[in-house]
Amino acid sequence: MELQDFLNEWNNNSPFISVETSGSTGTPKTLLVEKEKMIASARMTCQFLRLKPHDKALLCMSLKHIGAKMMVVRSLIANLDLLVTPPSKNPLADITEPLNFVAMVPLQVYNSMQNPTEYERLKRIEKLIIGGGQIDEKLEANLKKFPNEVWSTYGMTETLSHIAMRRVNGHNTSHWYQTLPGINISTQTDGCLVIDAPHLSEKPIVTNDIVEINANNEFKILGRKDNVINSGGIKIQIEEVEKIVGKYLNNSFAISGKKDIMYGEIVVLYYTPSTHFSQEILDTINNELPKYHKIKEAVCIDEIPLTSNGKIDRGSLRNK
């Protein structure tokens, strides 16, 4: 029903489509975006990935969000054969056909790798793109073994899905995101990425992502401006702490800040009952973290709160 509703909206007389933002750092918003700009974005991706008519694509994400809507638009524009499965944490559970092109969030990839049958299906995907959040180091290490193309994507609702991609495996593996044709980037004085893409947005888009840019118009993500914990006057990037924690714990954890009378904020680790956690592990993590980045509290919660498209719900964690 979701798909038919989207197709009805796509085929009506309005030049616009309504899209909901992810809400990962605040209240979700509904935006009106131009269909022509969505078509331009779809063509950009299809050309970059060399997709061909009748390639088999899989739609396995919620059509509330831009990532799923763009999978449908790409299929329409490039004449792909689109298979549809209800959004779930294990999208390959009932898919037996070989797939040429699939977009997933990291959680879907991680869960698919826990089941031997789904793991083999995942490996067979010719072009797998992963968006909606950064890929955990352990997950990326496993993806490096895959025989086909695996890409990490960078984008947001306002850029109509991704504007840059980073190869995760193979000879072209890189830590730098390669911008797609027609995309120009720069930074503000605070280090936040600015995206200039006239075919996608009339005005440059200022992001909350702090980046480093190289001479090839490529960039590395250092963290989000709004994912900073100010502890005793020291600014701590949440992603930097999670990178270290990820060496010792599985995906069922998240770092957040918590108000503290002495420091203003402290670093808190949230983990779930399924996580293999102990005081010894916490001590090992803290020994590797810089002095002012050390985790002051570790809290077990039933589950890590996620937004509807699989990102950690940072706002909900802050309120715990």
C-alpha positions in Angstrom: 0.0 0.0 0.0 2.9 2.4 0.8 4.3 1.9 -2.7 1.0 2.5 -4.4 0.4 5.6 -2.4 3.9 6.9 -3.4 3.3 6.1 -7.1 -0.1 7.9 -7.0 1.6 10.9 -5.6 4.5 10.6 -8.1 2.0 10.4 -11.0 -0.3 13.2 -10.0 -0.2 16.7 -11.5 1.8 18.3 -8.7 5.5 19.1 -9.4 6.2 18.3 -5.7 6.5 15.2 -3.4 6.2 15.4 0.4 9.1 13.8 2.3 9.6 13.3 6.0 13.1 14.0 7.5 14.6 11.3 9.7 14.3 13.1 13.1 17.7 11.7 14.3 18.6 15.0 15.9 15.2 16.7 16.4 11.5 16.5 15.5 10.8 15.1 12.1 9.7 17.6 9.5 7.8 17.3 6.3 9.4 18.9 3.2 8.1 19.4 -0.3 10.7 18.5 -2.9 10.6 18.9 -6.6 10.1 15.8 -8.7 12.5 17.1 -11.4 15.2 17.4 -8.7 14.5 13.8 -7.6 14.9 12.7 -11.2 18.2 14.5 -11.4 19.5 12.8 -8.2 18.3 9.4 -9.5 20.1 9.8 -12.8 23.3 10.8 -11.0 23.3 7.6 -8.9 22.3 5.3 -11.7 25.2 6.6 -13.9 27.7 6.5 -11.0 26.8 2.8 -10.3 26.4 1.9 -14.0 23.0 0.4 -13.4 21.4 -1.2 -16.5 17.7 -1.7 -17.6 16.2 -4.7 -15.9 18.8 -4.9 -13.1 17.0 -6.4 -10.1 16.7 -3.8 -7.3 15.2 -4.3 -3.8 13.1 -1.9 -1.9 13.3 -2.8 1.8 13.0 0.5 3.6 10.1 2.7 4.7 8.7 4.9 2.0 8.2 7.6 4.6 11.8 8.6 4.0 13.9 9.9 1.0 16.1 6.8 0.8 13.3 4.5 -0.1 11.5 7.0 -2.3 14.7 7.5 -4.3 15.0 3.7 -4.8 11.6 3.8 -6.5 12.5 6.8 -8.6 15.8 5.2 -9.7 13.9 2.1 -10.7 11.5 4.2 -12.8 14.2 6.3 -14.4 16.6 3.4 -15.2 13.9 0.8 -15.9 15.0 -1.4 -13.1 13.0 -4.5 -12.0 12.0 -3.5 -8.4 11.3 -6.2 -5.8 9.5 -5.0 -2.7 9.6 -6.4 0.8 8.1 -4.9 3.9 10.6 -2.8 5.9 12.3 -4.9 8.6 15.5 -5.5 10.4 16.1 -8.7 8.3 15.1 -7.6 4.8 16.7 -10.7 3.0 14.9 -13.3 5.1 12.4 -14.1 2.3 14.4 -13.0 -0.8 15.8 -15.9 -2.8 16.4 -14.1 -6.2 19.9 -12.7 -7.0 19.9 -8.9 -6.7 21.9 -6.3 -8.6 21.2 -3.3 -6.5 20.1 -2.8 -2.9 20.1 0.1 -0.4 20.0 -0.7 3.3 20.7 1.0 6.6 23.6 -0.3 8.7 21.3 -2.1 11.2 19.8 -4.1 8.3 23.2 -5.1 7.0 24.4 -6.1 10.5 21.3 -8.2 11.2 21.6 -9.9 7.8 25.1 -10.9 8.6 24.0 -12.8 11.8 22.1 -15.4 9.8 24.2 -17.7 7.5 21.5 -17.9 4.8 20.9 -14.1 4.8 24.7 -13.5 4.9 25.2 -15.5 1.7 22.4 -13.5 0.0 23.9 -10.3 1.2 27.3 -11.3 -0.3 25.7 -12.0 -3.7 24.3 -8.5 -4.1 26.2 -6.9 -7.0 25.9 -3.3 -5.7 25.1 -2.7 -2.1 24.8 0.9 -0.8 24.5 1.6 2.9 23.2 4.9 4.2 21.4 6.5 7.1 24.4 6.4 9.4 28.1 5.6 9.5 29.2 2.0 9.4 30.7 0.5 12.5 34.4 -0.5 12.2 33.7 -4.2 12.9 30.9 -4.3 10.3 33.1 -2.5 7.8 35.9 -5.0 8.4 33.5 -7.9 7.5 32.2 -6.1 4.5 35.8 -5.8 3.1 35.6 -9.5 2.4 32.6 -9.2 0.1 33.3 -10.0 -3.6 31.0 -7.3 -5.1 30.6 -3.6 -4.7 29.8 -2.2 -1.2 29.4 1.6 -0.8 28.8 3.8 2.2 26.7 6.8 1.1 26.5 10.3 2.4 23.3 12.4 2.1 20.2 13.7 3.7 16.6 14.5 2.9 17.5 18.0 1.8 20.0 16.6 -0.8 17.4 14.1 -2.1 19.4 11.1 -0.8 23.2 10.8 -1.3 25.6 13.3 -2.9 28.8 11.3 -2.2 29.9 7.7 -1.9 32.8 5.8 -0.3 33.9 2.4 -1.5 34.1 0.0 1.5 35.7 -2.9 -0.2 37.8 -3.9 -3.2 40.8 -2.1 -4.8 39.2 1.3 -4.5 38.5 1.1 -0.7 38.8 4.6 0.8 38.0 6.5 4.0 37.2 9.5 1.8 33.7 10.2 0.3 33.8 10.8 -3.4 31.3 13.5 -4.5 29.0 12.7 -7.4 29.2 14.8 -10.6 27.9 18.3 -10.2 28.5 18.5 -6.4 30.8 21.1 -5.0 31.7 21.2 -1.3 33.3 23.6 1.2 33.3 24.2 5.0 32.2 26.9 7.3 34.5 28.4 9.9 33.2 25.8 12.4 34.3 23.0 10.1 30.7 22.0 9.0 30.2 20.8 5.5 28.5 23.1 2.9 27.0 21.4 -0.2 26.5 23.3 -3.4 24.4 21.3 -5.9 22.2 23.6 -8.0 20.5 20.7 -9.7 19.3 19.4 -6.3 18.9 22.6 -4.3 18.6 26.3 -5.2 20.7 27.3 -2.2 23.8 25.8 -0.7 23.0 23.4 2.1 24.8 23.9 5.4 25.1 20.6 7.3 25.8 19.8 10.9 28.6 17.4 9.9 32.2 18.4 10.7 34.4 17.3 7.9 37.9 17.4 6.4 38.1 18.1 2.7 41.0 17.1 0.4 42.2 18.5 -2.9 40.1 16.0 -4.9 36.8 17.4 -3.7 36.5 14.4 -1.3 35.7 14.5 2.4 36.0 12.6 5.6 33.3 12.9 8.3 34.8 13.7 11.7 31.5 13.9 13.6 28.3 15.9 14.0 28.2 19.4 15.5 25.2 18.5 17.6 26.9 15.2 18.8 29.3 17.1 21.0 29.4 16.6 24.8 30.8 19.6 26.7 32.4 18.1 29.8 34.3 20.5 32.0 34.9 22.8 29.1 36.3 20.0 26.9 34.3 19.3 23.7 34.0 15.6 23.1 32.8 14.2 19.7 30.4 11.3 20.4 31.6 9.5 17.2 35.2 9.5 18.4 34.2 7.7 21.7 31.8 5.3 19.9 34.7 4.3 17.5 36.8 3.1 20.4 33.8 1.4 22.2 33.0 -0.4 18.9 36.2 -2.3 19.2 35.0 -4.0 22.3 31.2 -4.1 22.1 28.7 -5.1 19.4 26.2 -2.8 17.7 23.8 -2.7 20.7 25.3 0.4 22.4 25.4 4.2 22.1 27.2 7.1 23.7 25.4 10.2 24.9 25.9 13.1 27.3 24.2 13.5 30.6 23.8 16.7 32.7 26.2 16.8 35.7 26.4 19.3 38.4 30.3 19.3 38.5 31.2 18.9 34.8 28.1 20.3 33.1 27.9 17.0 31.1 29.5 13.6 31.4 30.0 10.8 28.9 27.5 7.9 29.4 27.5 4.5 27.7 24.1 2.9 27.1 24.0 -0.8 26.3 21.4 -3.6 26.0 21.1 -6.9 28.0 22.3 -8.8 24.9 25.6 -6.8 24.9 28.6 -8.7 26.3 29.6 -6.1 28.9 31.6 -6.1 32.1 33.5 -3.6 34.3 36.7 -5.1 32.9 35.7 -4.2 29.4 34.7 -0.7 30.5 38.1 -0.3 32.2 39.8 -1.5 28.9 37.8 1.1 26.9 38.6 3.9 29.3 42.3 3.1 29.2 42.2 3.7 25.5 40.2 6.9 25.6 41.8 10.3 26.2 41.7 11.5 29.8 38.7 13.9 29.4 36.8 11.4 27.1 36.5 8.6 29.6 33.0 7.1 30.2 31.7 8.1 33.6 28.6 5.9 33.7 27.4 2.7 32.0 23.7 2.1 31.9 21.8 -1.0 30.7 18.6 -0.2 28.9 16.1 -2.6 27.2 17.0 -1.3 23.7 18.9 1.5 22.0 16.2 4.0 20.7 16.1 4.3 17.0 14.4 6.6 14.6 12.0 5.1 12.0 14.9 4.7 9.5 17.3 3.0 11.8 19.5 5.8 13.1 20.2 6.2 16.8 17.7 8.5 18.3 20.1 10.9 20.0 17.4 13.2 21.3 15.7 10.3 23.1 19.0 9.2 24.7 19.7 12.7 26.0 16.4 12.6 27.8 17.1 9.3 29.6 
